[in-house]
Each structure stands twice: as structure tokens, then as C-alpha cells.
Amino acid sequence: MVDKNMFASDNYSGICPSAWQALEEANRGFGRAYGDDEWTRRACDALRDFFETDCQVFFVFNGTAGNSLALASLCRSYHSIICHELAHVETDECGASEFFSNGTKVLLVPGSDGKVDLDAVRHTVERRTDIHYPKPKALSLTQATEVGTLYSPDEMATIGGLAKGLGLKLHVDGARFANALASLKVAPADISWRAGVDVLTFGGTKNGMPVGEAVVFFNRALAEEFDFRCKQAGQLASKMRFLAAPWAGMLETGVLLENAEHANAMARLLAQLLTEVDGISLVHPVEASAVFVQLPEPLITALHDAGWHFYTFIGSGHARFMCSWQTAEEDVRHFSAEVKKIASLQKI
């Protein structure tokens, strides 16, 4: 039976076999608490190998915690954080960045296809320098963006140079960073620390893990006392090995990027099949695992009435369909055929 929730979000997917196996292995016997265990060590070392640098790594329960605590480590309360107007830290984290930084202000900039406009970033920093203005201190990007587009290595390097020149620390919300890597086919370092990124919130939940994100500090000095931030925010897991084990298992086997590439491939197929239907057009380029399309309102209603669950308020406000490691080709084809059938019956 087809699950009609499957394209609503990659959060709807289950735990991938590699993550499940790692959890099962970590569950054999006892393990030291609070991260002083073999699985957490393996996961941290695997991430250092992955990024080819001696980064500092912390594991938290979710992306909101990862983003907000990372940004709080870059700013003081009288500073500000610049991000895209569609960024998750602005639209979907309930003011967590402001809360955990004791009031750091979030300043929004526009930009096409979910990517920050660099002129707007510069203007936001330079338009005022007086004591009455919340001094810009951090720039936060999303990779892949909220509308499924990607910053190329050249774009990242340009942004990194701009941030450095403006005195900004660079944070990346990488909830779907693995999808970006799988699509761009570059070394993880090329769109992170080599491009000037100071700290990355690396998403695991959307790529087959049950829970947990990695906060990766490439600028180790900024990680000072981050463990205390995690503890105070309720993000220090006593049984840390169960957050860390899936990272170790999926990185050591290469499954992390394999899962992401599969999700991306399913999104490309879905985009191809949907745009064969009259009246449906792409809103943004399909560069990762998200497909944003313009659907006629009667078709949206008919699909919802048929039980299909998808969102129309995320990002640009058009219909969003997400693919995941668990999305099967036959499910993509079944859904696309049903869309075509309903559109035909509705004479859309």
C-alpha cells in the first residue's frame, strides 16, 4: 500500500538499515555516559576524516538546537545575525537563535532561489556603524537552501571571503548538507572550512538517522565552552552513544552520501515526471532532494482530497515535494501517474 505522506517531508522517513545496525551494535552491553564512549569517539574521528581537518564535534538532538547554540557561540547579545529571509533560523525555529544568545537580533536579506544576495549582506553590515545598531557579527547560510538550491564551491568561497572582509563569522545550516555534497560531487572541505565556514550544523535526521545533528566547529577557538552551552540547553545526552553511533556507522560505510544521492535522484525523476503534466511547472531548480512546483489550485485541492500530504507554505509558498533515502522509484512513478490522472479528470 502506498503511503500518501511520503513526499511531505524527509522527516517522515524511517531509520535506514545502516543507522539501525549501528544502534543495535551500540546497544550491546554497557557504555560510558555523556560522550565518554567508544561510539562517540569513532563518530568524531569519522567526521574529522570526512572533512579532512581537526574539527571540534558535538552532537545535539535536533537542528534547531544545533543552529541556535552554534550561532550563540558566535555572538553576544548586542550583535546581530544576517540570514536569508526564508532561512529556517528565521521562519521555523521559534526565536531559538535570539533566545539562546540572550537577544542577538536576526537581520534578513533577500536573494533569488533561496540564496543570500551579497550586495544586500554588505549593505546590511555597512549601512550603520553607530552604537544604536545591533552590530552584525555572523552570517548564516543554508546548504541546501530552503528551496532546494545549492551554493557552488565558488559561491561558497566568494561568500567566505566577503564574510571575512566584513568581520563576520560564517555559519552553515546543513540540515541537508549531505544532499548538497552528493549533488555537487565535491570534497566536504571544499564547501565548508576551505571556503571560510567557521561552524556547520550537519544534519543526520533527514538522511536516515533516527535523531541527532552534529555541530562541527572548524574554527576550534569558537567551540570554547560549547559543551556547557549544550548542557545548559538540555542537549547533553547521557547515553550519547545512541546519538553518535549512526554517524559512525553511516560515515564508515559511505552510506551517508549514498542515501543523499538516492534522495536527489528520486527528486530529479519526480520533477521530470511532474512537469510532463499540463499546468505544472518548476518554481526552482531541482538541485538536491526537494521539488518545488507551481500547481493549479484545483489540482492541489484534489490531491489533498485524495489523501496526499504535502506542504504549500514552505519556502516560496508553492507546492513542495520532498524525497528521502526511503523514496522508491515505483512510488515516484505511482504518485506522478496519479497526479496526471487527477489533472486529466479535473481538466486542469
Backbone torsions as a table, in degrees:
resi	resn	phi	psi	omega
1	MET	NA	134.2	-178.9
2	VAL	-76.2	131.7	176.5
3	ASP	-86.7	115.1	-174.6
4	LYS	-82.1	8.1	174.1
5	ASN	-96.7	-8.0	-163.8
6	MET	-64.0	-26.2	-177.7
7	PHE	-96.8	3.1	-178.1
8	ALA	-72.1	-41.6	-177.4
9	SER	-164.3	147.5	172.7
10	ASP	-70.3	-13.5	172.6
11	ASN	-68.8	-17.0	-178.6
12	TYR	-79.5	-14.7	-176.7
13	SER	-72.2	164.3	-180.0
14	GLY	-87.8	-165.6	177.5
15	ILE	-88.4	129.7	-178.4
16	CYS	-72.6	155.5	-175.5
17	PRO	-56.2	-39.1	-178.9
18	SER	-65.1	-40.9	177.6
19	ALA	-66.7	-40.7	179.9
20	TRP	-63.1	-42.2	179.4
21	GLN	-63.4	-43.0	179.0
22	ALA	-62.1	-40.2	177.6
23	LEU	-64.0	-41.4	179.7
24	GLU	-63.2	-40.6	179.0
25	GLU	-68.0	-39.4	179.4
26	ALA	-67.6	-19.2	-176.7
27	ASN	-87.0	-1.5	-178.7
28	ARG	-83.8	104.3	177.6
29	GLY	86.5	-154.7	-174.6
30	PHE	-102.9	158.6	175.4
31	GLY	-147.6	146.9	179.7
32	ARG	-62.7	154.6	-173.8
33	ALA	-92.4	165.3	170.6
34	TYR	59.5	30.9	174.6
35	GLY	92.3	-1.7	179.4
36	ASP	-90.9	55.2	-174.3
37	ASP	-135.8	166.4	-175.9
38	GLU	-67.1	-37.3	-177.9
39	TRP	-67.3	-39.7	178.4
40	THR	-67.1	-39.7	176.1
41	ARG	-61.2	-45.9	179.4
42	ARG	-60.6	-42.6	-178.6
43	ALA	-64.8	-43.4	179.1
44	CYS	-63.6	-43.5	178.5
45	ASP	-64.5	-37.9	178.7
46	ALA	-64.5	-37.9	177.6
47	LEU	-69.3	-36.8	176.5
48	ARG	-65.2	-39.4	175.6
49	ASP	-65.9	-41.2	-178.4
50	PHE	-59.9	-43.2	-177.5
51	PHE	-93.8	-4.6	177.3
52	GLU	59.1	40.9	179.2
53	THR	-159.9	160.3	-178.8
54	ASP	-86.8	71.1	-178.5
55	CYS	-83.3	161.9	175.4
56	GLN	-100.4	131.2	-171.1
57	VAL	-123.9	137.1	174.9
58	PHE	-133.1	147.1	177.1
59	PHE	-112.0	132.8	178.3
60	VAL	-127.8	170.6	-173.5
61	PHE	-74.8	-34.7	-174.4
62	ASN	-151.1	171.4	-175.8
63	GLY	-67.8	-36.0	178.7
64	THR	-60.5	-44.3	177.1
65	ALA	-63.8	-45.2	-179.3
66	GLY	-59.7	-48.6	-179.5
67	ASN	-63.7	-50.2	-172.5
68	SER	-68.8	-39.2	179.2
69	LEU	-71.5	-37.9	176.9
70	ALA	-62.2	-46.9	-179.6
71	LEU	-66.0	-35.5	177.8
72	ALA	-63.6	-29.8	179.6
73	SER	-74.9	-14.7	-179.6
74	LEU	-95.2	-14.8	-168.8
75	CYS	-132.4	158.2	166.2
76	ARG	-105.9	171.4	-171.0
77	SER	-62.4	-25.5	-178.8
78	TYR	-93.3	6.0	176.8
79	HIS	-90.4	178.4	175.0
80	SER	-138.0	157.6	-179.8
81	ILE	-115.8	128.2	177.8
82	ILE	-98.1	133.0	176.7
83	CYS	-151.5	167.8	177.0
84	HIS	-67.4	149.5	-177.0
85	GLU	-64.3	-18.2	177.1
86	LEU	-98.6	-0.7	-173.7
87	ALA	-58.2	144.3	-179.9
88	HIS	-59.4	-36.6	-179.8
89	VAL	-64.0	-21.0	177.2
90	GLU	-94.0	-45.6	-168.1
91	THR	-93.1	-22.8	-167.5
92	ASP	-137.1	20.7	-178.7
93	GLU	-124.5	17.9	168.3
94	CYS	55.1	34.3	178.3
95	GLY	74.2	20.3	-175.5
96	ALA	-63.2	-38.3	-180.0
97	SER	-62.2	-42.5	178.3
98	GLU	-66.9	-39.9	-177.2
99	PHE	-64.6	-51.3	-174.6
100	PHE	-76.6	-14.1	176.3
101	SER	-100.4	9.5	179.7
102	ASN	62.4	33.4	171.0
103	GLY	113.3	5.9	176.8
104	THR	-53.6	131.4	-175.4
105	LYS	-84.7	141.7	174.7
106	VAL	-98.1	123.0	179.1
107	LEU	-107.9	131.4	-172.7
108	LEU	-100.9	143.0	173.5
109	VAL	-128.0	152.1	178.0
110	PRO	-84.2	-174.3	176.6
111	GLY	157.9	140.5	-177.5
112	SER	-72.7	150.6	177.5
113	ASP	52.0	34.7	173.1
114	GLY	79.2	3.4	-176.9
115	LYS	-106.2	140.7	-175.2
116	VAL	-64.7	140.4	173.5
117	ASP	-81.4	120.2	-173.2
118	LEU	-68.5	-33.4	175.9
119	ASP	-63.3	-37.8	178.9
120	ALA	-67.9	-36.6	176.5
121	VAL	-62.2	-48.8	-179.8
122	ARG	-60.6	-43.6	180.0
123	HIS	-61.4	-41.0	-178.6
124	THR	-63.4	-36.2	179.2
125	VAL	-75.4	-41.7	-168.9
126	GLU	-94.5	-9.9	-173.2
127	ARG	-66.9	-26.9	177.1
128	ARG	-147.1	144.5	176.6
129	THR	-130.4	8.9	-176.7
130	ASP	-78.0	168.1	-174.3
131	ILE	-69.9	-14.4	-178.7
132	HIS	-84.2	-8.3	-175.1
133	TYR	-102.9	135.2	178.8
134	PRO	-68.4	108.8	-170.2
135	LYS	-59.7	119.1	178.6
136	PRO	-61.9	130.2	-175.9
137	LYS	-129.0	-22.4	-176.8
138	ALA	-140.4	147.0	172.3
139	LEU	-116.9	126.4	-179.7
140	SER	-112.7	123.5	175.8
141	LEU	-109.0	161.3	173.3
142	THR	-120.0	127.2	-176.0
143	GLN	-137.5	109.9	-6.4
144	ALA	-65.9	156.5	-175.1
145	THR	-70.4	175.2	179.9
146	GLU	-64.9	-17.1	178.4
147	VAL	-111.5	18.9	171.1
148	GLY	80.6	13.1	178.4
149	THR	-96.7	168.6	-173.0
150	LEU	-125.6	145.9	166.8
151	TYR	-87.3	124.9	178.1
152	SER	-72.5	166.0	175.5
153	PRO	-56.7	-39.8	178.4
154	ASP	-64.9	-42.2	177.9
155	GLU	-63.2	-42.2	179.2
156	MET	-63.0	-42.4	179.7
157	ALA	-64.0	-39.3	177.9
158	THR	-63.5	-44.6	179.5
159	ILE	-65.5	-41.2	178.3
160	GLY	-60.2	-41.2	177.5
161	GLY	-65.8	-40.9	177.8
162	LEU	-62.8	-45.9	-179.0
163	ALA	-59.6	-45.5	179.6
164	LYS	-61.5	-43.2	-179.7
165	GLY	-65.0	-28.3	-179.5
166	LEU	-93.8	1.9	179.6
167	GLY	75.7	27.1	-178.8
168	LEU	-103.5	142.8	168.0
169	LYS	-83.4	146.2	-174.4
170	LEU	-111.5	119.4	177.6
171	HIS	-112.1	144.0	175.1
172	VAL	-123.1	124.5	169.6
173	ASP	-82.8	103.9	-176.0
174	GLY	-107.8	47.2	177.8
175	ALA	-54.2	-35.2	177.6
176	ARG	-123.1	39.9	-180.0
177	PHE	-62.8	-36.9	178.8
178	ALA	-62.6	-36.9	177.5
179	ASN	-65.2	-37.6	177.0
180	ALA	-64.0	-44.8	179.6
181	LEU	-62.1	-44.1	-178.4
182	ALA	-63.5	-34.7	-179.7
183	SER	-78.1	-44.4	-176.9
184	LEU	-75.7	-25.2	179.9
185	LYS	56.2	51.0	177.5
186	VAL	-125.0	165.3	174.9
187	ALA	-65.8	139.9	178.5
188	PRO	-52.4	-34.9	-179.8
189	ALA	-63.3	-28.9	-174.0
190	ASP	-69.5	-23.2	177.6
191	ILE	-117.4	22.7	175.4
192	SER	-132.5	-107.3	-170.5
193	TRP	-67.5	-32.8	177.6
194	ARG	-66.5	-23.7	178.3
195	ALA	-93.2	3.6	176.4
196	GLY	99.4	8.5	179.6
197	VAL	-71.7	131.7	178.8
198	ASP	-88.2	-40.3	-178.6
199	VAL	-148.9	140.1	-178.9
200	LEU	-123.7	131.7	167.4
201	THR	-93.8	106.1	-170.8
202	PHE	-97.3	117.9	-174.9
203	GLY	-82.2	132.7	173.8
204	GLY	-113.7	-30.5	-174.1
205	THR	-59.7	-41.0	-176.1
206	LYS	-79.2	-1.4	-175.5
207	ASN	-120.4	21.1	173.4
208	GLY	115.2	-2.5	177.2
209	MET	-90.1	156.6	-179.2
210	PRO	-73.8	-35.4	-176.8
211	VAL	-168.3	154.4	171.4
212	GLY	113.3	135.9	175.2
213	GLU	-128.4	155.2	177.4
214	ALA	-106.2	127.9	173.3
215	VAL	-97.7	114.1	-171.7
216	VAL	-111.7	112.7	178.1
217	PHE	-94.7	112.6	173.9
218	PHE	-82.4	-31.4	171.3
219	ASN	-92.1	93.9	-171.0
220	ARG	-63.4	-27.5	-179.6
221	ALA	-61.5	-30.3	-179.1
222	LEU	-74.3	-13.1	-178.9
223	ALA	-87.0	1.6	-178.3
224	GLU	-57.4	124.9	179.1
225	GLU	63.9	18.0	176.7
226	PHE	-64.4	-28.9	177.4
227	ASP	-62.4	-33.9	176.4
228	PHE	-68.6	-38.3	176.0
229	ARG	-60.2	-44.0	-179.4
230	CYS	-62.1	-44.1	179.9
231	LYS	-62.3	-47.6	-178.0
232	GLN	-62.4	-33.8	-177.6
233	ALA	-86.8	5.5	179.8
234	GLY	73.9	27.4	-176.9
235	GLN	-111.4	6.7	175.9
236	LEU	-90.9	104.3	-177.7
237	ALA	-75.1	130.1	177.2
238	SER	-66.7	-43.2	175.4
239	LYS	-97.6	64.7	-173.9
240	MET	-59.0	-26.8	-176.8
241	ARG	-59.7	-24.5	-179.0
242	PHE	-81.8	-17.5	168.4
243	LEU	-81.6	-36.7	-172.6
244	ALA	-83.4	-33.8	-172.4
245	ALA	-55.9	-45.4	178.7
246	PRO	-59.0	-35.0	177.3
247	TRP	-63.0	-46.4	179.4
248	ALA	-61.3	-48.4	-177.8
249	GLY	-62.6	-43.7	-175.3
250	MET	-78.0	-30.9	177.1
251	LEU	-75.9	-42.1	-177.1
252	GLU	-67.3	-26.8	179.7
253	THR	-97.3	-10.0	-176.7
254	GLY	82.6	3.5	-176.3
255	VAL	-67.1	-28.6	-177.9
256	LEU	-54.2	-50.3	-179.6
257	LEU	-77.1	-30.5	176.7
258	GLU	-62.4	-43.6	177.4
259	ASN	-60.4	-43.9	-178.3
260	ALA	-65.4	-41.9	179.9
261	GLU	-64.7	-38.2	177.1
262	HIS	-62.2	-46.3	179.0
263	ALA	-59.6	-43.3	178.9
264	ASN	-61.7	-43.5	-178.5
265	ALA	-63.6	-39.4	178.3
266	MET	-66.4	-35.6	177.9
267	ALA	-66.2	-41.3	178.1
268	ARG	-62.7	-41.8	178.4
269	LEU	-65.2	-43.3	-180.0
270	LEU	-61.7	-42.7	179.1
271	ALA	-62.4	-42.6	180.0
272	GLN	-61.2	-45.7	-176.2
273	LEU	-72.4	-39.1	-179.3
274	LEU	-65.9	-39.9	-177.0
275	THR	-75.8	-3.5	171.1
276	GLU	-79.8	-11.6	-180.0
277	VAL	-88.0	130.8	178.9
278	ASP	-58.0	134.2	177.1
279	GLY	92.1	-3.5	178.9
280	ILE	-111.6	131.1	179.5
281	SER	-139.7	151.2	177.6
282	LEU	-70.9	142.0	176.8
283	VAL	-97.5	-37.2	180.0
284	HIS	-133.4	154.5	175.3
285	PRO	-59.2	142.9	178.0
286	VAL	-92.2	100.6	-174.9
287	GLU	-116.4	-11.1	178.5
288	ALA	-137.4	-123.4	-173.3
289	SER	-109.2	7.4	-178.2
290	ALA	-111.1	143.0	176.4
291	VAL	-123.7	114.6	176.1
292	PHE	-106.2	123.4	-177.9
293	VAL	-132.1	153.8	171.5
294	GLN	-88.7	117.8	177.9
295	LEU	-115.2	140.2	172.0
296	PRO	-59.9	141.9	-178.0
297	GLU	-55.1	-41.6	178.3
298	PRO	-60.8	-32.8	179.7
299	LEU	-72.4	-38.5	176.2
300	ILE	-59.2	-47.3	180.0
301	THR	-62.0	-44.2	-178.4
302	ALA	-64.6	-39.4	179.0
303	LEU	-67.3	-41.6	176.6
304	HIS	-63.7	-41.5	178.7
305	ASP	-63.4	-30.0	178.6
306	ALA	-80.3	-1.5	175.3
307	GLY	100.9	-2.6	179.8
308	TRP	-76.3	133.4	-177.2
309	HIS	-108.5	122.3	174.5
310	PHE	-157.1	162.8	-174.3
311	TYR	-103.1	147.1	177.6
312	THR	-124.2	8.7	-177.2
313	PHE	-113.6	-2.2	-176.1
314	ILE	-86.5	140.0	176.5
315	GLY	66.4	-113.3	-171.9
316	SER	-84.1	-4.5	-179.9
317	GLY	88.7	8.6	175.8
318	HIS	-98.9	179.1	-179.4
319	ALA	-71.8	130.0	178.7
320	ARG	-114.7	131.8	174.3
321	PHE	-122.1	125.4	-177.7
322	MET	-106.8	140.8	172.4
323	CYS	-110.7	158.9	-175.6
324	SER	-141.0	-178.6	177.1
325	TRP	-60.4	-24.3	-173.2
326	GLN	-94.8	-6.7	-179.1
327	THR	-68.9	126.1	-179.6
328	ALA	-99.9	149.3	-179.2
329	GLU	-59.6	-39.6	-179.4
330	GLU	-64.4	-31.1	177.4
331	ASP	-70.1	-39.9	177.0
332	VAL	-61.2	-45.0	-178.7
333	ARG	-68.6	-38.1	178.3
334	HIS	-62.8	-48.2	-178.7
335	PHE	-62.9	-44.7	-179.2
336	SER	-62.0	-38.9	178.4
337	ALA	-65.8	-38.2	179.2
338	GLU	-68.2	-39.2	176.2
339	VAL	-59.9	-45.0	-179.9
340	LYS	-62.8	-41.3	179.9
341	LYS	-64.9	-46.8	-179.2
342	ILE	-64.8	-40.5	178.9
343	ALA	-61.7	-38.5	179.3
344	SER	-67.5	-43.1	-179.8
345	LEU	-66.6	-33.8	179.7
346	GLN	-81.4	-7.2	-175.5
347	LYS	55.1	43.3	-179.0
348	ILE	-84.7	NA	NA
